[in-house]
Amino acid sequence: MSKSDVERVKTKQAAEELNIGIDSLQYLMQMEKLPIGFAYKKPGCKRYFYVIYRGLLDQYKKQLADGTARIGI
């Protein structure tokens, strides 16, 4: 595992790279439809927190380019 694999990416940056809105990215992560990291909500909190990994994002973008994946499916 390289350093870039565990490097974290902000939701705004990930949404831009996937060419989708931030709200869409957050919703899809909450529904576990984007394999780029995870969304979680601490007990008693109303807000979700998002963890997006550079390695997973790059891998998913490659799958989208190859046609082996589609956003949200």
PDB file of N, H, CA, C and O in Angstrom:
ATOM      1  N   MET A   1       0.852  -1.172   0.000  1.00  0.00           N
ATOM      2  CA  MET A   1       0.000   0.000   0.000  1.00  0.00           C
ATOM      3  C   MET A   1       0.897   1.233   0.000  1.00  0.00           C
ATOM      4  O   MET A   1       1.772   1.385   0.852  1.00  0.00           O
ATOM      5  N   SER A   2       0.661   2.106  -0.968  1.00  0.00           N
ATOM      6  H   SER A   2      -0.050   1.983  -1.660  1.00  0.00           H
ATOM      7  CA  SER A   2       1.489   3.302  -1.054  1.00  0.00           C
ATOM      8  C   SER A   2       0.832   4.464  -0.313  1.00  0.00           C
ATOM      9  O   SER A   2      -0.332   4.400   0.084  1.00  0.00           O
ATOM     10  N   LYS A   3       1.605   5.513  -0.144  1.00  0.00           N
ATOM     11  H   LYS A   3       2.550   5.566  -0.466  1.00  0.00           H
ATOM     12  CA  LYS A   3       1.113   6.687   0.569  1.00  0.00           C
ATOM     13  C   LYS A   3      -0.079   7.304  -0.162  1.00  0.00           C
ATOM     14  O   LYS A   3      -1.003   7.804   0.480  1.00  0.00           O
ATOM     15  N   SER A   4      -0.070   7.275  -1.508  1.00  0.00           N
ATOM     16  H   SER A   4       0.680   6.870  -2.030  1.00  0.00           H
ATOM     17  CA  SER A   4      -1.179   7.860  -2.265  1.00  0.00           C
ATOM     18  C   SER A   4      -2.471   7.058  -2.098  1.00  0.00           C
ATOM     19  O   SER A   4      -3.561   7.607  -2.255  1.00  0.00           O
ATOM     20  N   ASP A   5      -2.360   5.760  -1.781  1.00  0.00           N
ATOM     21  H   ASP A   5      -1.474   5.313  -1.654  1.00  0.00           H
ATOM     22  CA  ASP A   5      -3.549   4.936  -1.580  1.00  0.00           C
ATOM     23  C   ASP A   5      -4.344   5.382  -0.358  1.00  0.00           C
ATOM     24  O   ASP A   5      -5.573   5.305  -0.358  1.00  0.00           O
ATOM     25  N   VAL A   6      -3.662   5.844   0.676  1.00  0.00           N
ATOM     26  H   VAL A   6      -2.664   5.907   0.676  1.00  0.00           H
ATOM     27  CA  VAL A   6      -4.339   6.242   1.913  1.00  0.00           C
ATOM     28  C   VAL A   6      -4.482   7.761   2.036  1.00  0.00           C
ATOM     29  O   VAL A   6      -5.042   8.252   3.016  1.00  0.00           O
ATOM     30  N   GLU A   7      -3.985   8.498   1.060  1.00  0.00           N
ATOM     31  H   GLU A   7      -3.529   8.099   0.264  1.00  0.00           H
ATOM     32  CA  GLU A   7      -4.166   9.947   1.047  1.00  0.00           C
ATOM     33  C   GLU A   7      -5.654  10.253   0.965  1.00  0.00           C
ATOM     34  O   GLU A   7      -6.378   9.618   0.197  1.00  0.00           O
ATOM     35  N   ARG A   8      -6.112  11.215   1.744  1.00  0.00           N
ATOM     36  H   ARG A   8      -5.524  11.731   2.367  1.00  0.00           H
ATOM     37  CA  ARG A   8      -7.536  11.553   1.760  1.00  0.00           C
ATOM     38  C   ARG A   8      -7.828  12.699   0.808  1.00  0.00           C
ATOM     39  O   ARG A   8      -6.988  13.567   0.569  1.00  0.00           O
ATOM     40  N   VAL A   9      -9.047  12.680   0.270  1.00  0.00           N
ATOM     41  H   VAL A   9      -9.730  11.976   0.465  1.00  0.00           H
ATOM     42  CA  VAL A   9      -9.500  13.684  -0.688  1.00  0.00           C
ATOM     43  C   VAL A   9     -10.755  14.340  -0.121  1.00  0.00           C
ATOM     44  O   VAL A   9     -11.608  13.657   0.446  1.00  0.00           O
ATOM     45  N   LYS A  10     -10.873  15.642  -0.268  1.00  0.00           N
ATOM     46  H   LYS A  10     -10.180  16.196  -0.729  1.00  0.00           H
ATOM     47  CA  LYS A  10     -12.062  16.353   0.197  1.00  0.00           C
ATOM     48  C   LYS A  10     -13.237  16.067  -0.738  1.00  0.00           C
ATOM     49  O   LYS A  10     -13.048  15.766  -1.917  1.00  0.00           O
ATOM     50  N   THR A  11     -14.447  16.164  -0.199  1.00  0.00           N
ATOM     51  H   THR A  11     -14.601  16.408   0.759  1.00  0.00           H
ATOM     52  CA  THR A  11     -15.640  15.860  -0.994  1.00  0.00           C
ATOM     53  C   THR A  11     -15.743  16.770  -2.218  1.00  0.00           C
ATOM     54  O   THR A  11     -16.135  16.309  -3.290  1.00  0.00           O
ATOM     55  N   LYS A  12     -15.404  18.027  -2.082  1.00  0.00           N
ATOM     56  H   LYS A  12     -15.085  18.401  -1.211  1.00  0.00           H
ATOM     57  CA  LYS A  12     -15.472  18.962  -3.211  1.00  0.00           C
ATOM     58  C   LYS A  12     -14.553  18.507  -4.338  1.00  0.00           C
ATOM     59  O   LYS A  12     -14.948  18.511  -5.504  1.00  0.00           O
ATOM     60  N   GLN A  13     -13.335  18.116  -3.993  1.00  0.00           N
ATOM     61  H   GLN A  13     -13.015  18.112  -3.046  1.00  0.00           H
ATOM     62  CA  GLN A  13     -12.367  17.667  -4.996  1.00  0.00           C
ATOM     63  C   GLN A  13     -12.843  16.383  -5.668  1.00  0.00           C
ATOM     64  O   GLN A  13     -12.756  16.258  -6.890  1.00  0.00           O
ATOM     65  N   ALA A  14     -13.342  15.433  -4.891  1.00  0.00           N
ATOM     66  H   ALA A  14     -13.412  15.535  -3.898  1.00  0.00           H
ATOM     67  CA  ALA A  14     -13.819  14.164  -5.445  1.00  0.00           C
ATOM     68  C   ALA A  14     -15.001  14.401  -6.376  1.00  0.00           C
ATOM     69  O   ALA A  14     -15.072  13.801  -7.448  1.00  0.00           O
ATOM     70  N   ALA A  15     -15.923  15.264  -5.981  1.00  0.00           N
ATOM     71  H   ALA A  15     -15.866  15.751  -5.110  1.00  0.00           H
ATOM     72  CA  ALA A  15     -17.084  15.568  -6.822  1.00  0.00           C
ATOM     73  C   ALA A  15     -16.639  16.181  -8.141  1.00  0.00           C
ATOM     74  O   ALA A  15     -17.167  15.833  -9.197  1.00  0.00           O
ATOM     75  N   GLU A  16     -15.672  17.093  -8.087  1.00  0.00           N
ATOM     76  H   GLU A  16     -15.243  17.376  -7.229  1.00  0.00           H
ATOM     77  CA  GLU A  16     -15.155  17.707  -9.318  1.00  0.00           C
ATOM     78  C   GLU A  16     -14.520  16.658 -10.222  1.00  0.00           C
ATOM     79  O   GLU A  16     -14.742  16.665 -11.432  1.00  0.00           O
ATOM     80  N   GLU A  17     -13.735  15.761  -9.644  1.00  0.00           N
ATOM     81  H   GLU A  17     -13.555  15.755  -8.660  1.00  0.00           H
ATOM     82  CA  GLU A  17     -13.059  14.736 -10.441  1.00  0.00           C
ATOM     83  C   GLU A  17     -14.047  13.749 -11.065  1.00  0.00           C
ATOM     84  O   GLU A  17     -13.794  13.210 -12.142  1.00  0.00           O
ATOM     85  N   LEU A  18     -15.177  13.512 -10.384  1.00  0.00           N
ATOM     86  H   LEU A  18     -15.383  13.949  -9.509  1.00  0.00           H
ATOM     87  CA  LEU A  18     -16.191  12.600 -10.910  1.00  0.00           C
ATOM     88  C   LEU A  18     -17.239  13.330 -11.744  1.00  0.00           C
ATOM     89  O   LEU A  18     -18.127  12.708 -12.328  1.00  0.00           O
ATOM     90  N   ASN A  19     -17.123  14.657 -11.793  1.00  0.00           N
ATOM     91  H   ASN A  19     -16.402  15.162 -11.319  1.00  0.00           H
ATOM     92  CA  ASN A  19     -18.038  15.496 -12.564  1.00  0.00           C
ATOM     93  C   ASN A  19     -19.492  15.342 -12.088  1.00  0.00           C
ATOM     94  O   ASN A  19     -20.418  15.237 -12.892  1.00  0.00           O
ATOM     95  N   ILE A  20     -19.661  15.334 -10.764  1.00  0.00           N
ATOM     96  H   ILE A  20     -18.908  15.420 -10.111  1.00  0.00           H
ATOM     97  CA  ILE A  20     -20.993  15.305 -10.168  1.00  0.00           C
ATOM     98  C   ILE A  20     -21.039  16.366  -9.069  1.00  0.00           C
ATOM     99  O   ILE A  20     -19.999  16.875  -8.650  1.00  0.00           O
ATOM    100  N   GLY A  21     -22.233  16.696  -8.607  1.00  0.00           N
ATOM    101  H   GLY A  21     -23.078  16.282  -8.947  1.00  0.00           H
ATOM    102  CA  GLY A  21     -22.378  17.671  -7.534  1.00  0.00           C
ATOM    103  C   GLY A  21     -21.980  17.085  -6.189  1.00  0.00           C
ATOM    104  O   GLY A  21     -21.992  15.870  -5.996  1.00  0.00           O
ATOM    105  N   ILE A  22     -21.635  17.956  -5.276  1.00  0.00           N
ATOM    106  H   ILE A  22     -21.626  18.944  -5.432  1.00  0.00           H
ATOM    107  CA  ILE A  22     -21.241  17.516  -3.935  1.00  0.00           C
ATOM    108  C   ILE A  22     -22.407  16.803  -3.244  1.00  0.00           C
ATOM    109  O   ILE A  22     -22.207  15.785  -2.581  1.00  0.00           O
ATOM    110  N   ASP A  23     -23.622  17.333  -3.397  1.00  0.00           N
ATOM    111  H   ASP A  23     -23.785  18.160  -3.936  1.00  0.00           H
ATOM    112  CA  ASP A  23     -24.787  16.705  -2.777  1.00  0.00           C
ATOM    113  C   ASP A  23     -24.997  15.290  -3.310  1.00  0.00           C
ATOM    114  O   ASP A  23     -25.325  14.379  -2.551  1.00  0.00           O
ATOM    115  N   SER A  24     -24.806  15.109  -4.615  1.00  0.00           N
ATOM    116  H   SER A  24     -24.539  15.849  -5.232  1.00  0.00           H
ATOM    117  CA  SER A  24     -24.954  13.782  -5.224  1.00  0.00           C
ATOM    118  C   SER A  24     -23.891  12.832  -4.687  1.00  0.00           C
ATOM    119  O   SER A  24     -24.185  11.683  -4.359  1.00  0.00           O
ATOM    120  N   LEU A  25     -22.657  13.315  -4.600  1.00  0.00           N
ATOM    121  H   LEU A  25     -22.418  14.249  -4.867  1.00  0.00           H
ATOM    122  CA  LEU A  25     -21.564  12.490  -4.083  1.00  0.00           C
ATOM    123  C   LEU A  25     -21.871  12.051  -2.655  1.00  0.00           C
ATOM    124  O   LEU A  25     -21.717  10.878  -2.317  1.00  0.00           O
ATOM    125  N   GLN A  26     -22.304  12.992  -1.820  1.00  0.00           N
ATOM    126  H   GLN A  26     -22.429  13.945  -2.095  1.00  0.00           H
ATOM    127  CA  GLN A  26     -22.591  12.666  -0.428  1.00  0.00           C
ATOM    128  C   GLN A  26     -23.745  11.678  -0.322  1.00  0.00           C
ATOM    129  O   GLN A  26     -23.676  10.732   0.462  1.00  0.00           O
ATOM    130  N   TYR A  27     -24.801  11.885  -1.099  1.00  0.00           N
ATOM    131  H   TYR A  27     -24.856  12.653  -1.736  1.00  0.00           H
ATOM    132  CA  TYR A  27     -25.941  10.968  -1.072  1.00  0.00           C
ATOM    133  C   TYR A  27     -25.514   9.565  -1.494  1.00  0.00           C
ATOM    134  O   TYR A  27     -25.851   8.586  -0.829  1.00  0.00           O
ATOM    135  N   LEU A  28     -24.776   9.466  -2.593  1.00  0.00           N
ATOM    136  H   LEU A  28     -24.502  10.262  -3.134  1.00  0.00           H
ATOM    137  CA  LEU A  28     -24.339   8.156  -3.089  1.00  0.00           C
ATOM    138  C   LEU A  28     -23.418   7.462  -2.089  1.00  0.00           C
ATOM    139  O   LEU A  28     -23.463   6.240  -1.948  1.00  0.00           O
ATOM    140  N   MET A  29     -22.586   8.232  -1.399  1.00  0.00           N
ATOM    141  H   MET A  29     -22.549   9.225  -1.514  1.00  0.00           H
ATOM    142  CA  MET A  29     -21.726   7.624  -0.383  1.00  0.00           C
ATOM    143  C   MET A  29     -22.553   7.141   0.812  1.00  0.00           C
ATOM    144  O   MET A  29     -22.267   6.084   1.374  1.00  0.00           O
ATOM    145  N   GLN A  30     -23.562   7.897   1.197  1.00  0.00           N
ATOM    146  H   GLN A  30     -23.794   8.755   0.740  1.00  0.00           H
ATOM    147  CA  GLN A  30     -24.428   7.473   2.300  1.00  0.00           C
ATOM    148  C   GLN A  30     -25.159   6.181   1.945  1.00  0.00           C
ATOM    149  O   GLN A  30     -25.388   5.335   2.810  1.00  0.00           O
ATOM    150  N   MET A  31     -25.522   6.033   0.684  1.00  0.00           N
ATOM    151  H   MET A  31     -25.336   6.720  -0.018  1.00  0.00           H
ATOM    152  CA  MET A  31     -26.231   4.839   0.213  1.00  0.00           C
ATOM    153  C   MET A  31     -25.266   3.704  -0.166  1.00  0.00           C
ATOM    154  O   MET A  31     -25.693   2.657  -0.652  1.00  0.00           O
ATOM    155  N   GLU A  32     -23.968   3.923   0.059  1.00  0.00           N
ATOM    156  H   GLU A  32     -23.621   4.774   0.454  1.00  0.00           H
ATOM    157  CA  GLU A  32     -22.906   2.956  -0.256  1.00  0.00           C
ATOM    158  C   GLU A  32     -22.895   2.586  -1.738  1.00  0.00           C
ATOM    159  O   GLU A  32     -22.717   1.421  -2.096  1.00  0.00           O
ATOM    160  N   LYS A  33     -23.089   3.604  -2.604  1.00  0.00           N
ATOM    161  H   LYS A  33     -23.234   4.550  -2.314  1.00  0.00           H
ATOM    162  CA  LYS A  33     -23.109   3.398  -4.047  1.00  0.00           C
ATOM    163  C   LYS A  33     -21.835   3.883  -4.727  1.00  0.00           C
ATOM    164  O   LYS A  33     -21.689   3.736  -5.940  1.00  0.00           O
ATOM    165  N   LEU A  34     -20.916   4.455  -3.967  1.00  0.00           N
ATOM    166  H   LEU A  34     -21.034   4.575  -2.982  1.00  0.00           H
ATOM    167  CA  LEU A  34     -19.628   4.893  -4.513  1.00  0.00           C
ATOM    168  C   LEU A  34     -18.509   4.204  -3.735  1.00  0.00           C
ATOM    169  O   LEU A  34     -18.358   4.438  -2.536  1.00  0.00           O
ATOM    170  N   PRO A  35     -17.731   3.365  -4.397  1.00  0.00           N
ATOM    171  CA  PRO A  35     -16.666   2.624  -3.708  1.00  0.00           C
ATOM    172  C   PRO A  35     -15.362   3.415  -3.589  1.00  0.00           C
ATOM    173  O   PRO A  35     -14.295   2.933  -3.971  1.00  0.00           O
ATOM    174  N   ILE A  36     -15.464   4.635  -3.055  1.00  0.00           N
ATOM    175  H   ILE A  36     -16.330   5.026  -2.745  1.00  0.00           H
ATOM    176  CA  ILE A  36     -14.284   5.493  -2.967  1.00  0.00           C
ATOM    177  C   ILE A  36     -13.907   5.793  -1.519  1.00  0.00           C
ATOM    178  O   ILE A  36     -12.930   6.499  -1.268  1.00  0.00           O
ATOM    179  N   GLY A  37     -14.661   5.271  -0.580  1.00  0.00           N
ATOM    180  H   GLY A  37     -15.455   4.698  -0.784  1.00  0.00           H
ATOM    181  CA  GLY A  37     -14.440   5.535   0.836  1.00  0.00           C
ATOM    182  C   GLY A  37     -15.716   5.202   1.584  1.00  0.00           C
ATOM    183  O   GLY A  37     -16.421   4.256   1.232  1.00  0.00           O
ATOM    184  N   PHE A  38     -16.015   5.981   2.619  1.00  0.00           N
ATOM    185  H   PHE A  38     -15.443   6.749   2.905  1.00  0.00           H
ATOM    186  CA  PHE A  38     -17.225   5.706   3.379  1.00  0.00           C
ATOM    187  C   PHE A  38     -17.779   6.975   4.018  1.00  0.00           C
ATOM    188  O   PHE A  38     -17.067   7.955   4.234  1.00  0.00           O
ATOM    189  N   ALA A  39     -19.077   6.918   4.313  1.00  0.00           N
ATOM    190  H   ALA A  39     -19.656   6.121   4.138  1.00  0.00           H
ATOM    191  CA  ALA A  39     -19.757   7.991   5.026  1.00  0.00           C
ATOM    192  C   ALA A  39     -20.204   7.417   6.365  1.00  0.00           C
ATOM    193  O   ALA A  39     -20.680   6.284   6.437  1.00  0.00           O
ATOM    194  N   TYR A  40     -20.050   8.198   7.413  1.00  0.00           N
ATOM    195  H   TYR A  40     -19.664   9.118   7.355  1.00  0.00           H
ATOM    196  CA  TYR A  40     -20.513   7.728   8.718  1.00  0.00           C
ATOM    197  C   TYR A  40     -21.073   8.893   9.520  1.00  0.00           C
ATOM    198  O   TYR A  40     -20.741  10.057   9.293  1.00  0.00           O
ATOM    199  N   LYS A  41     -21.926   8.538  10.459  1.00  0.00           N
ATOM    200  H   LYS A  41     -22.195   7.593  10.644  1.00  0.00           H
ATOM    201  CA  LYS A  41     -22.534   9.529  11.334  1.00  0.00           C
ATOM    202  C   LYS A  41     -22.335   9.049  12.760  1.00  0.00           C
ATOM    203  O   LYS A  41     -22.726   7.935  13.108  1.00  0.00           O
ATOM    204  N   LYS A  42     -21.737   9.876  13.568  1.00  0.00           N
ATOM    205  H   LYS A  42     -21.419  10.781  13.285  1.00  0.00           H
ATOM    206  CA  LYS A  42     -21.522   9.522  14.971  1.00  0.00           C
ATOM    207  C   LYS A  42     -22.860   9.490  15.699  1.00  0.00           C
ATOM    208  O   LYS A  42     -23.766  10.254  15.368  1.00  0.00           O
ATOM    209  N   PRO A  43     -22.987   8.610  16.687  1.00  0.00           N
ATOM    210  CA  PRO A  43     -24.228   8.550  17.470  1.00  0.00           C
ATOM    211  C   PRO A  43     -24.551   9.923  18.071  1.00  0.00           C
ATOM    212  O   PRO A  43     -23.691  10.575  18.664  1.00  0.00           O
ATOM    213  N   GLY A  44     -25.793  10.341  17.908  1.00  0.00           N
ATOM    214  H   GLY A  44     -26.492   9.812  17.427  1.00  0.00           H
ATOM    215  CA  GLY A  44     -26.225  11.619  18.452  1.00  0.00           C
ATOM    216  C   GLY A  44     -25.954  12.811  17.553  1.00  0.00           C
ATOM    217  O   GLY A  44     -26.375  13.925  17.865  1.00  0.00           O
ATOM    218  N   CYS A  45     -25.262  12.600  16.446  1.00  0.00           N
ATOM    219  H   CYS A  45     -24.920  11.695  16.193  1.00  0.00           H
ATOM    220  CA  CYS A  45     -24.963  13.687  15.510  1.00  0.00           C
ATOM    221  C   CYS A  45     -25.945  13.663  14.351  1.00  0.00           C
ATOM    222  O   CYS A  45     -26.481  12.614  13.993  1.00  0.00           O
ATOM    223  N   LYS A  46     -26.169  14.823  13.775  1.00  0.00           N
ATOM    224  H   LYS A  46     -25.734  15.675  14.065  1.00  0.00           H
ATOM    225  CA  LYS A  46     -27.049  14.926  12.610  1.00  0.00           C
ATOM    226  C   LYS A  46     -26.266  14.887  11.303  1.00  0.00           C
ATOM    227  O   LYS A  46     -26.808  14.518  10.262  1.00  0.00           O
ATOM    228  N   ARG A  47     -25.002  15.266  11.356  1.00  0.00           N
ATOM    229  H   ARG A  47     -24.561  15.566  12.202  1.00  0.00           H
ATOM    230  CA  ARG A  47     -24.181  15.374  10.146  1.00  0.00           C
ATOM    231  C   ARG A  47     -23.402  14.097   9.871  1.00  0.00           C
ATOM    232  O   ARG A  47     -22.972  13.392  10.785  1.00  0.00           O
ATOM    233  N   TYR A  48     -23.236  13.822   8.585  1.00  0.00           N
ATOM    234  H   TYR A  48     -23.585  14.395   7.843  1.00  0.00           H
ATOM    235  CA  TYR A  48     -22.360  12.733   8.159  1.00  0.00           C
ATOM    236  C   TYR A  48     -20.941  13.255   8.007  1.00  0.00           C
ATOM    237  O   TYR A  48     -20.720  14.442   7.766  1.00  0.00           O
ATOM    238  N   PHE A  49     -19.999  12.359   8.150  1.00  0.00           N
ATOM    239  H   PHE A  49     -20.178  11.395   8.345  1.00  0.00           H
ATOM    240  CA  PHE A  49     -18.596  12.632   7.875  1.00  0.00           C
ATOM    241  C   PHE A  49     -18.192  11.723   6.724  1.00  0.00           C
ATOM    242  O   PHE A  49     -18.660  10.588   6.633  1.00  0.00           O
ATOM    243  N   TYR A  50     -17.330  12.216   5.850  1.00  0.00           N
ATOM    244  H   TYR A  50     -16.951  13.138   5.924  1.00  0.00           H
ATOM    245  CA  TYR A  50     -16.962  11.474   4.647  1.00  0.00           C
ATOM    246  C   TYR A  50     -15.459  11.241   4.618  1.00  0.00           C
ATOM    247  O   TYR A  50     -14.666  12.156   4.839  1.00  0.00           O
ATOM    248  N   VAL A  51     -15.094  10.017   4.346  1.00  0.00           N
ATOM    249  H   VAL A  51     -15.739   9.274   4.167  1.00  0.00           H
ATOM    250  CA  VAL A  51     -13.686   9.659   4.206  1.00  0.00           C
ATOM    251  C   VAL A  51     -13.517   9.109   2.788  1.00  0.00           C
ATOM    252  O   VAL A  51     -14.082   8.074   2.435  1.00  0.00           O
ATOM    253  N   ILE A  52     -12.731   9.824   1.989  1.00  0.00           N
ATOM    254  H   ILE A  52     -12.272  10.665   2.276  1.00  0.00           H
ATOM    255  CA  ILE A  52     -12.499   9.447   0.595  1.00  0.00           C
ATOM    256  C   ILE A  52     -11.001   9.247   0.425  1.00  0.00           C
ATOM    257  O   ILE A  52     -10.201  10.113   0.780  1.00  0.00           O
ATOM    258  N   TYR A  53     -10.633   8.096  -0.120  1.00  0.00           N
ATOM    259  H   TYR A  53     -11.282   7.393  -0.408  1.00  0.00           H
ATOM    260  CA  TYR A  53      -9.220   7.764  -0.304  1.00  0.00           C
ATOM    261  C   TYR A  53      -8.802   7.967  -1.758  1.00  0.00           C
ATOM    262  O   TYR A  53      -9.510   7.565  -2.681  1.00  0.00           O
ATOM    263  N   ARG A  54      -7.648   8.594  -1.948  1.00  0.00           N
ATOM    264  H   ARG A  54      -7.073   8.921  -1.198  1.00  0.00           H
ATOM    265  CA  ARG A  54      -7.119   8.869  -3.285  1.00  0.00           C
ATOM    266  C   ARG A  54      -7.005   7.584  -4.108  1.00  0.00           C
ATOM    267  O   ARG A  54      -7.408   7.568  -5.271  1.00  0.00           O
ATOM    268  N   GLY A  55      -6.473   6.525  -3.540  1.00  0.00           N
ATOM    269  H   GLY A  55      -6.145   6.538  -2.595  1.00  0.00           H
ATOM    270  CA  GLY A  55      -6.287   5.276  -4.276  1.00  0.00           C
ATOM    271  C   GLY A  55      -7.606   4.702  -4.770  1.00  0.00           C
ATOM    272  O   GLY A  55      -7.697   4.262  -5.916  1.00  0.00           O
ATOM    273  N   LEU A  56      -8.632   4.700  -3.920  1.00  0.00           N
ATOM    274  H   LEU A  56      -8.558   5.057  -2.989  1.00  0.00           H
ATOM    275  CA  LEU A  56      -9.947   4.180  -4.310  1.00  0.00           C
ATOM    276  C   LEU A  56     -10.608   5.081  -5.351  1.00  0.00           C
ATOM    277  O   LEU A  56     -11.251   4.588  -6.278  1.00  0.00           O
ATOM    278  N   LEU A  57     -10.452   6.401  -5.203  1.00  0.00           N
ATOM    279  H   LEU A  57      -9.930   6.801  -4.450  1.00  0.00           H
ATOM    280  CA  LEU A  57     -11.018   7.341  -6.161  1.00  0.00           C
ATOM    281  C   LEU A  57     -10.377   7.152  -7.530  1.00  0.00           C
ATOM    282  O   LEU A  57     -11.079   7.095  -8.539  1.00  0.00           O
ATOM    283  N   ASP A  58      -9.057   7.055  -7.575  1.00  0.00           N
ATOM    284  H   ASP A  58      -8.486   7.101  -6.755  1.00  0.00           H
ATOM    285  CA  ASP A  58      -8.358   6.858  -8.848  1.00  0.00           C
ATOM    286  C   ASP A  58      -8.748   5.534  -9.497  1.00  0.00           C
ATOM    287  O   ASP A  58      -8.929   5.464 -10.713  1.00  0.00           O
ATOM    288  N   GLN A  59      -8.876   4.495  -8.694  1.00  0.00           N
ATOM    289  H   GLN A  59      -8.729   4.552  -7.706  1.00  0.00           H
ATOM    290  CA  GLN A  59      -9.272   3.181  -9.203  1.00  0.00           C
ATOM    291  C   GLN A  59     -10.683   3.249  -9.795  1.00  0.00           C
ATOM    292  O   GLN A  59     -10.934   2.696 -10.867  1.00  0.00           O
ATOM    293  N   TYR A  60     -11.590   3.916  -9.109  1.00  0.00           N
ATOM    294  H   TYR A  60     -11.387   4.364  -8.239  1.00  0.00           H
ATOM    295  CA  TYR A  60     -12.967   4.038  -9.578  1.00  0.00           C
ATOM    296  C   TYR A  60     -13.025   4.874 -10.862  1.00  0.00           C
ATOM    297  O   TYR A  60     -13.766   4.540 -11.786  1.00  0.00           O
ATOM    298  N   LYS A  61     -12.247   5.958 -10.921  1.00  0.00           N
ATOM    299  H   LYS A  61     -11.645   6.230 -10.170  1.00  0.00           H
ATOM    300  CA  LYS A  61     -12.209   6.778 -12.134  1.00  0.00           C
ATOM    301  C   LYS A  61     -11.703   5.968 -13.325  1.00  0.00           C
ATOM    302  O   LYS A  61     -12.176   6.161 -14.445  1.00  0.00           O
ATOM    303  N   LYS A  62     -10.754   5.071 -13.102  1.00  0.00           N
ATOM    304  H   LYS A  62     -10.370   4.914 -12.192  1.00  0.00           H
ATOM    305  CA  LYS A  62     -10.249   4.212 -14.163  1.00  0.00           C
ATOM    306  C   LYS A  62     -11.342   3.258 -14.632  1.00  0.00           C
ATOM    307  O   LYS A  62     -11.490   3.021 -15.831  1.00  0.00           O
ATOM    308  N   GLN A  63     -12.109   2.709 -13.687  1.00  0.00           N
ATOM    309  H   GLN A  63     -11.989   2.902 -12.713  1.00  0.00           H
ATOM    310  CA  GLN A  63     -13.224   1.816 -14.042  1.00  0.00           C
ATOM    311  C   GLN A  63     -14.283   2.563 -14.846  1.00  0.00           C
ATOM    312  O   GLN A  63     -14.851   2.010 -15.787  1.00  0.00           O
ATOM    313  N   LEU A  64     -14.550   3.810 -14.484  1.00  0.00           N
ATOM    314  H   LEU A  64     -14.088   4.260 -13.719  1.00  0.00           H
ATOM    315  CA  LEU A  64     -15.513   4.616 -15.241  1.00  0.00           C
ATOM    316  C   LEU A  64     -15.014   4.847 -16.662  1.00  0.00           C
ATOM    317  O   LEU A  64     -15.784   4.759 -17.619  1.00  0.00           O
ATOM    318  N   ALA A  65     -13.729   5.141 -16.797  1.00  0.00           N
ATOM    319  H   ALA A  65     -13.103   5.213 -16.020  1.00  0.00           H
ATOM    320  CA  ALA A  65     -13.140   5.380 -18.123  1.00  0.00           C
ATOM    321  C   ALA A  65     -13.149   4.108 -18.970  1.00  0.00           C
ATOM    322  O   ALA A  65     -13.351   4.169 -20.183  1.00  0.00           O
ATOM    323  N   ASP A  66     -12.930   2.964 -18.335  1.00  0.00           N
ATOM    324  H   ASP A  66     -12.766   2.915 -17.350  1.00  0.00           H
ATOM    325  CA  ASP A  66     -12.919   1.673 -19.042  1.00  0.00           C
ATOM    326  C   ASP A  66     -14.321   1.195 -19.372  1.00  0.00           C
ATOM    327  O   ASP A  66     -14.490   0.297 -20.196  1.00  0.00           O
ATOM    328  N   GLY A  67     -15.332   1.784 -18.737  1.00  0.00           N
ATOM    329  H   GLY A  67     -15.194   2.514 -18.067  1.00  0.00           H
ATOM    330  CA  GLY A  67     -16.691   1.352 -18.952  1.00  0.00           C
ATOM    331  C   GLY A  67     -17.101   0.164 -18.101  1.00  0.00           C
ATOM    332  O   GLY A  67     -18.152  -0.432 -18.338  1.00  0.00           O
ATOM    333  N   THR A  68     -16.285  -0.190 -17.110  1.00  0.00           N
ATOM    334  H   THR A  68     -15.431   0.294 -16.918  1.00  0.00           H
ATOM    335  CA  THR A  68     -16.597  -1.318 -16.242  1.00  0.00           C
ATOM    336  C   THR A  68     -17.377  -0.910 -14.996  1.00  0.00           C
ATOM    337  O   THR A  68     -17.732  -1.754 -14.173  1.00  0.00           O
ATOM    338  N   ALA A  69     -17.641   0.399 -14.863  1.00  0.00           N
ATOM    339  H   ALA A  69     -17.352   1.084 -15.531  1.00  0.00           H
ATOM    340  CA  ALA A  69     -18.428   0.911 -13.727  1.00  0.00           C
ATOM    341  C   ALA A  69     -19.237   2.110 -14.213  1.00  0.00           C
ATOM    342  O   ALA A  69     -18.885   2.776 -15.186  1.00  0.00           O
ATOM    343  N   ARG A  70     -20.336   2.359 -13.498  1.00  0.00           N
ATOM    344  H   ARG A  70     -20.622   1.817 -12.707  1.00  0.00           H
ATOM    345  CA  ARG A  70     -21.159   3.541 -13.745  1.00  0.00           C
ATOM    346  C   ARG A  70     -21.479   4.168 -12.403  1.00  0.00           C
ATOM    347  O   ARG A  70     -21.653   3.464 -11.409  1.00  0.00           O
ATOM    348  N   ILE A  71     -21.557   5.484 -12.372  1.00  0.00           N
ATOM    349  H   ILE A  71     -21.416   6.057 -13.180  1.00  0.00           H
ATOM    350  CA  ILE A  71     -21.798   6.186 -11.112  1.00  0.00           C
ATOM    351  C   ILE A  71     -23.167   5.814 -10.551  1.00  0.00           C
ATOM    352  O   ILE A  71     -24.190   5.908 -11.230  1.00  0.00           O
ATOM    353  N   GLY A  72     -23.150   5.392  -9.299  1.00  0.00           N
ATOM    354  H   GLY A  72     -22.319   5.316  -8.748  1.00  0.00           H
ATOM    355  CA  GLY A  72     -24.380   5.107  -8.578  1.00  0.00           C
ATOM    356  C   GLY A  72     -24.998   3.752  -8.852  1.00  0.00           C
ATOM    357  O   GLY A  72     -26.074   3.443  -8.339  1.00  0.00           O
ATOM    358  N   ILE A  73     -24.329   2.942  -9.657  1.00  0.00           N
ATOM    359  H   ILE A  73     -23.456   3.194 -10.073  1.00  0.00           H
ATOM    360  CA  ILE A  73     -24.887   1.602  -9.975  1.00  0.00           C
ATOM    361  C   ILE A  73     -23.955   0.535  -9.454  1.00  0.00           C
ATOM    362  O   ILE A  73     -24.229  -0.654  -9.613  1.00  0.00           O
TER     363      ILE A  73
END
